């Protein structure tokens, strides 16, 4: 591509204004990534101003097209575009206000405390930011979830005369995104399902932080994506907006396949000394170079945060007018739909409002006391089905382990989500744990209640996306079975040991490890009403007794995270604590100690995070500070228990990896049993 001077017609002027604002934001912050926004401004311009069905005045309109900047380090590209497009801010209820989502003063304070223009786009900080991106590959995996959600919504709610859900998912991604394994996992799912509402614009600029991509990346991306079942379109020059428009037409014309547009670009385009080098990637250009680039664009070199006359009006005349027309047409359809299909419309209103339908919990079972009991994965399956039957927009699946996770929906009408059959509620992610969690986030961001299931040990592969669920306050449910050394014969590679502590360390993740079937039910009840926290259900493979709730306290105490399961008269001599399959060892040990004349309190701790959120009076009521003789038992690490047992407390659990053998023999081998609790209580 020649460095020929750009003309100053309004379209070029709009593109170059995106570039200049992006450069100025990064340079003023003296931190950030200027080169990619400079290279990709024509794509962002073409998508927003000439392709997307998006109303800047109604940024949360359910029928809008979605735009995801998966290469989140190029965040100034998004902020500059949203600002020029005039996207309105929204209030806490999601309603638009008269203010801009991205005001100029926030662009001027890019990457500073208090600015909505964070270093990487943060969902919830400003309208127009559809998801949190930054960890490469996260955005493209979310885009697959969003595309799946649109197909599901269309299949279940569109009618012949009311197409409420007919939107597309536009995504920009980078070399770095496609190098991450999650991207290939997600692309494989999208190709298998034939998601023709999804397009990725791949910025093929051959540059990463270390230098040229050929240091570590020599794939034929086009051939790879053809093999994954995608429609592949090449654009030789990112500045060729006619070619970009033709590529978008090719995306719209393609049926039965997602599309990837491979776009050749020059990173740092227009900066004479730094374009096409890794020096334009992860560091400011320097004011001298910024001025030279502006001069090349034909903009005032020394003027910062300059928006030429007519640019905002140009966006308003195109995106604004087209979006307003699209929104008005959609609202007309929606009003008629509410009259024609009131039951379906009520379900959709719950989705739009982020609420659960009336009676969602009416079929949650109460389990009878049973000494033999059941595995919590089994009771989880029963409770999940009881809830999902009454929450018609709850969908999810497993990473090829549904029969083991008990995560399949079995009631009439649940159906399968398969190629050519995109209305079912049982999703099949294949053995792609990381993409599964990223896709579940995308589904949740689309308003549906998503869940994802696998063995607990494989949260190692999912952690990045689970963390983003928390950062974005998405109430994704993670169903994680085979929770401990109780896995048994599969041995150390499949026996989670450190995983409880690792998951509890993720801020905002409610880690539930219920101790019997009724605790499972009550933990689900709490999780479903926790609209700003994802939940991880850590569930056993082996049976555990279903406690008699006339003898022991009600499992409703799970709503507070921890509660007194069985108490004594007066001040306890010892407090025994446990979770999950080890709770019963604490119960048994308590009975032994009581028979010996000890005053014993048994505390069930299904969710430490929620317990820790209670007021100090309740915490002290359950765990009186004067009682320092405390014992906790759990087939995991001690670390997360120290807060509750104190410096004088004892812990019965794991200090190493597991062993292969029948689960009861493994527990015996590691000394995790009621006898060990009794011994610790007396120590």
N, C-alpha and C positions, 0 to 999 in steps of 0.2 A: 504494500500500500504506500503510495507516494504521500509525502508531506505537503500536499498542495493546499493552499489557503482555503478555508471554508468561506462560503458565501454568508451573507447576513440576513437571508430570508428568515421568516419567523420560526419555521421548523428547526432550522439549524441553530437559531438563536436560543430556542427552548432547550435543545440538547446541550448546547454549550453552557447555558446557565446552570443546568444540573451539574455539569462538570466543575464549573467555577465555584459554586456553593460547596461542593464536596471538598475541593482543594482547600478552600478557606477554612472550613470547619476543622479539618485535620490539622492544618498549619497553625491555626489559632490555639488548638489544644496541644500542639506539639506532640501529637500522639495519634496513631491510627493508620489506615490503609487508603491512600489516595488513588493509587493506580487503577484498581479495578472499577471504581465508580467512573473514572475518566474514560475507561475503555467501554463500559457497558451502558453508559447514559443513553445511546440510541435505542437499546433494547427496552430499557425502562420506559423511555418516552413512547416508543411505538406501541408497547403493550397498554399502558395507561391511556394514552391520548387517542389511539386509533383501533384498539382491539377489545379491551376489557369492557364487560357489562358491569359497571361500578359507579355508584352515585356518591360523590364526595360529601354530599349533604346527609347521606344515610349510610355511614360506614359499617353498620351492623345489620343491614338489610339481609335477610336470610337467602334471597335469591341472587346475591352478588357473586361475581367471579372472585376467586381468591388469588392473591399474589404472595409468593414466598421467596424471600431472598435467602437461599440456603447458605450461600457464602456470606455469612453474617458479618465477617470482618469488613465487608464493603458497605457497612450500614449507612454511611452518608449518602449512598445512592438512593436508598429508600427514603431517608429523611428529606433530602432535597426534592425528590419527586412528590412525596406526600404534601410538602409545603407548597410547591408550585401548583399542585392539583387542587389546593384549597380544601383538603379533607378536614371535616369538622371534628372537634373534640366531642367526647361523650361524657355524661355524668355517671355516677356510681351504678345507676340502673341500666346503663347502656344507651340512654336516649341522647341524641345529638344536641349540642349547644351551639351558640353563635360563635364560639371561639375556634381557632385553628387547633387541630391535633398537634401539629408541629409548628409552633410560632418561631419567628426568626430569632428571638432572643434565646431560644433553646438551641437552635443551630449554632449560634454564636458561642454557646456554652457546651458544645459537644464534648462528651466524655467527662463532664464535671458533675459533682454532687448536685442533685436537684433538677438536672436537665432530663427531659424525657428522651433525649438523644444520647442513649448509653453507647458504650463502645461496640456492643452488638445489640441487635434489636431485641427488646424485651416485651413479650406479650403482656398486655394490661397496662403498660406505661402510657401508651397513646393509641387512639383509634387508627386503624390502617395497618397496624402491626399484627399480622394474623397468627404468628407463633414466635417463640423464642428460638433464635438461631445463633450460631457461634461454633459450638462443637460440630465440626464438619460431618456431613452426612445426616445430621438430625433433621434439617429442613426437608430434604428430599424424602426421607422416610415419613415425615408428617404429611407430605403432599400425597403420598399413596393412601394414607388413612383418610384424608379429606376427599380424595377421589372415590374411595370405596363408600364413604358416607353419602356422597351425592348420589351415587348409583342406588344405594339402599333406600334413601329417602324418595327418590324418583319412583322406584319400583313399588314402594309401599303407599305412597301418598299422591302421586300424580294420577290424573284421570285423562280421558281422551280430550276433554275440553278445558283442563286446568293443569298446566305444566308449571307447578310451583318451583320445582327443582330441576333446573336445566343449565346449571352453571359449570364453568371450567376451572381448572386449577393450573395457574401459570407459575412456573418455578424457574429461577435462575440459579445455576450451580457452577461450581468451579472444578478445576483439576483435583483440588484437595478433597472436595466432596466425593468425587468418583473413585478416589484412591481408598477411601474408608470402606471397610467391609460391609457396613450397614447399608450403604448405597446400592451395592450389588444385590444384597438380600432383598431390599425393598423393590428394586427394579425387576427382580425375578418374580416377585409377587404380582406386580403391576402387569407385567407381560403375560403371565399365566392367566390373569383375570380379564385381560383385554380391556384395560381401563382407557377408553378412547377420549375421556374428558380430561386427561392429564398430559401436560407438555412440560418438558425440561429444556431450558435453553442452557446449553453447556458452553461455558466460556473457555474455549481451547486456546489459551494464550501462551502455553508452554513455559510458564514462569511460576516458581514457588519461592519460599523464603530463602532456601539454600542456593537457588540458582535456576538453571534450566531444568524442566521436568525430566529430561532424558537422563538425569542423574539416577532416577529411580522408577521411571514410568515410561513404558514404551508400548502400551497396549494399542491395538486398533480398536478404538472406542466404538466406531460405527459398526464394525463387524461383530463386536461383542454384544452390542444392543440388538442387532438383528437376530443374533442367536437367542437373546432373551425374549424375543417376540415383539420388539418395538418397531415402529415406523421411524426411519432415520432420514433426516433432511440436513443437507450441508449448506452453510452460508459462508462464503469466502471472506467477507469483510463486514465487521460489525457496524461500520458506518454506512453500509448500503441499506437504507431503510426500505427501498423497494424490494430488495431480496428478503428482508425480514418480514415485510408484509406478505410476500408470496409464501414464505415458510409458515406463517400463521394460517394462511388459506389452506396450505397442505395439511396442517394439523386438523383444521375443521373438516376437511374433506375425508380424512381417514377414519374408517369405521372398524372397530374391533381390535385396535392396537393403541397403546400409548405412543406418544411421539417424543423423540429427542431431536432438537435442533442443534447441530454442532457448529458453533460460530467461532470463526477465527477473529481474534481481536489483538490489538496492541496495547499492552498494559501501560498506563501513564500516557495515553495518546495525547499528543500535542505538547508535551514537555520535552524540548529538544535534546536535553542532555541525559534524561533519565527514562524516556519511553523505551519500552521493550527490554527493560532490565529489572532484575529483582530489587534494585534500589527504589523502584516505584511501588513496591508491594507493601511492605510492613513498616514504613517510616515516612514522616513528612518530607515533602520535596525540598523545602527551604523557600523563603519568600522570593528570592531572586528567580528561582525556577518557576514558581507559581506565576510571577509576573510575565515571564517569557511565554508560558503556556497561554495565559489570558491574551497576550498580544497576538499570538498565533490564531486564537479563536476570534479575534477582532473585538474583544471586550476591553474596557478601560483597565490597563495593567495594574494600577495602584489602588483601585477602588475595591474594597472588600465587601463581601456579602451583597453584591450588586445584582439586582433583578431588573433587566431592561424593560422599558415600557412595552406593554403588549403581551408579555410572556404569560402572566397569570390569566389575562383575558383569553389568550389562545387556548389554554387548558380548559377554561370555563366554557368556551364556545364548542369544544369537542367533547372531552370527557364529561364535563359538567352537564351539558345539554343532553348528550346521549344517555348519561346515567340517570338524570331526572326523568327522562321519558321512560326508561326501562323500569325505574322504581314505580312510577305512576301506573304503568301497565300491570306490573306485578301486584300492586295493591288492589287494583280493580279485580284481578283474578282471585286474590286472597279473600276479599270481601264476599264474593259470590260463593267461594268454596266454603266459607264459614256457614253460609245459609244452606248450601246443598249437602254438606257432609259434616254436620255438627260434632259427631263423635271423633272423627279423624281430626277435625280442626282443633278440638280440645286437646288431643294428644300433641299436636304440633305446637299449640300455645305453651304447653308444659316444656317442650324442647326449647322454644324461643326464650322462655323465662327462666330456664335452668331449674325447674321444679319437678317434683315427683307427682304422679297422678294420685288422686284420692283413692284410698284403699290399697295402696301399693304393698303394704305389709300385712294385709288381712289373712293371708294364708301361711305366714311363717309358722312352722310347726313348733309344738311343745313336746319334748321328748320324755318318755317315761323313764323312771329310774331303772337301771339295768347294770348288774355287777359285771357282766361280760362287756356290755357297751358296744362301741363302734369306733372305727377310725374317724378322726375329724375330717378327713378328706371326703368320706362318705356322707357325713351329716352336712358338710358344706355343699355337696351336690344337691341334696334335698332342699336346703334353704335357698340356694341360688335359683333353683327351678321355681320354688314357691314365690320368690320375689320377681324374677324375670317374667313370669306368666302375667303379672299385674303391672309391669313396667314395659310397655310394648316397644319402647325404643332402647332397651338394654340389649346390646349385642356384643359378642366376643368369641373367643376360642382359645386354642392351645397350640403350642409349638409341637404338634404331632403327638401329644400325650393325653388327649381328652379322656380316653378310657381309664388312664391312671389318675389323672387330675380330678376326675368326676366333674368336669367342667362343661359337658355337653348338655344342651337344653333339649329335653325329651318330651315336652308337652306338645299337644296337637297344634300345628301351625308354626312351630318354631322354624323348621326348614333349614336348608343348607345354603351357604353363600358360595357359589361356584361359578366358573365361567359360563356365561349365558344364562345364569340363574342368580341374579344379584340382589334378591330380596330376602334371602334367608337370614336367620339370626345366629347360626352356628358358623363361625369363621374358621378357616383352616390356614394357619400360617406356615405350615411346614416347619422344618427344623431350622428356624431363623429367629432365635430369641431376641436379638438386639432390634432387628427390624420390627418384630412383633410389638415390642414396647413402643417404638417410635410411631408405628401405625396406630396403635391404641391411643396415643396422644393426639394424632390427627383426627381420629374419629371423635374423641372427646371435645376437641376444639370446634367440631362441627355441631355440637349440642347433644350428641347421643351419649348414653352411659355405656362406656366400653369396659371390657375386662379382658385380661390376658393371663394364660395359665401355663405353667411348666413345673419342673422339679426345682425346689428351693436352691439347690446347689448352682443352678444355671443363672441365678441372678448375677453371677460374675459377668455374664455376657450382656446383661440387661441394664446394668447400673446407670450407664450414661443417660438412657432414656427415662429411667425411673426418677433420676435426679431432676430431669427437666419437667416431669409431671409435677414435682413439688414446687419448682421455681415458678411454673405457670399456674399453680393452684388448680390443677385438673383432677377431678375425682375419679381417676382410673382405678379399677380394682385389679390387683395382682393376686392370683390364686396360686399358691406356691406349696406344693405337696412334697412328701418324702423329706420331712423337715429336719432330720437329725441322724445320729448313729442308729436310730430305729430303722433306717433303710436296710441294715443288716448285710446280707451276703454280697451286695454290690461293692462294698468296701469303701476305702477312704476317698476315692475319686468322686463317689456319689453321695457321701455322707457330709452334709453341711456341719461345720463346726464353728467357724468364725462368722458365718453369714448373718446370724441374728444380731450380733454386735455391729457388723458392717451396715446392715439395713437400718438399725436403730440410730446409727450415726448420721443418717440423711435427714437434715432438718425438714420437718413438715410431712414426713412419711409416717402414717399410722401403721405400726407393725403390730398386728393382732396374732397372738398365739393362744387360741382358746383351749381350755382344759377339759371340756367335755362337749357333748352335742348341744346342750342348751346355751353354753357360752358361745358356741359357733353362731347360733341364732341371734343372740343379743349383740355380738360383735358386728354381724352383718347389718343389724338394725342401726347401730351407731355409724357404721361406715357409709351407709346409703344416705344418711342425713348430714354427713360431713361434706359440704359442697365445695370446700376449698382445699381439701387434703386427699391425696391418693391413699389407698389402703393396701397393705400387703397381708394376706391371710396365710399364715405359716401353719401348715396342717400335716397331721401324722399319717403314716402308712399303717401303723399298728393300732389295734383297738385300745381304748381306755374306758373305764367305767363311766356310765352316765349317772351322775350323783343324784341322790334323793333330795329334792329341793324343799321338803318339809323338815329334813334333818339339817340341811345346810342352807345357807343364805340364797336368796333369789339370784339367778344369773343376770338379772337386770342391773346388778352392780357393775357389769362390764361397761356400762355407759360412762363410768368415771375412770375407766382404765385399770383400776385395782380396787379391791374391796375385801372386807372381812368375810371369809367363807365360813369359818367356824370359830367361835369365841369361847372364852372361859369366864368365870366369875372373878372380878377384881383385876388387878394388874397382872399381865402375863409374865411367866418366868422366861418364856422364849416365844419368839415369833418365827413361824416357818412360812416361807414363801416359795411359790413355784409357778410355772406356766406350762401349758400344753400337756404333753404326755407325762411330764414329771410332776404335775400338780398332785396326782394321786399318791405319789411317794410321800409328799408332804402330809397329805391326809392320813395315810397309814402310819407314818412316823408319829404324828400327833396323837393318834389313838394309843400307840405304845407308850408314849411319854405320859399321857393322862392316866393310864393304868398304873404307872409308877408314881402317881401323885403329883405330877407337874401341871402347872397352869399353862395351857398352850393356846395360842392364837394362830390360825392358819389363814394366810392371805393369798388370794388368787390375783395374779398380775398379768392379765391378758394383753394389756397395752400400756407400756411404761410412759409413752409420750403423752397420752391422754391423762394418765394419773398425775404426771408431772405438771399438767396444765391446771389441775384443781387448786383451789385456794389452800393456803397453808393450814388452815383449821382442819380441813378434811384430811389432808395428808397426815397431820399429827394425830388425828382421830384413829386412822387406820394403823399408823406406825408411831406410837407414842415415843417421843425422844428419850424418855427415861428408860425405855426397854432397849438396851444395847445388845442383848443376847439374841441375835437374829441369824437365821440360816436360810439360804436360798438354794434351790436345786433346779438345774436346767442342763440339758445335754448340749451345752454350748460353752462359750467363754465367760469368765467372771466379769469382764470389764464393764458391761452395761448395768450390772447389779450393784456395783460399789456404792452408788448414790443411795440405794435403798437399804443395804445391809450395814453401811457405815464401816468405820475403820476397825471396829471390834467384831464385825460379822464374819460368818464362815460361809463358804461356798462349796457345794457339791456339783461338780461338772467336769468339763473337759479342759485339758491343758495341752493336748496333742491332736493329731488327726486320728481318725477312727481305725477300724479293723474289719476284716471280712469274716462273717459268720452269722448264724441265726441271731436275730435282733436281741432276744433275751440274753443270749450268751455274750453279746457285745456289751450290753449294759452291765452285766455281771463282771466282765473283764475289766471295765473301767471303774467299777465300784460306784456306779450311779444307781442307788436304791434307797429304800426306806431305812435300812440299817445304818447306812452312811449318814443319813440325816439325823437319826437318833444319836449316833456317836458324836456328831458335830455339835448338837444341841447341848450335850453334857460336857463338852470340852472346856 
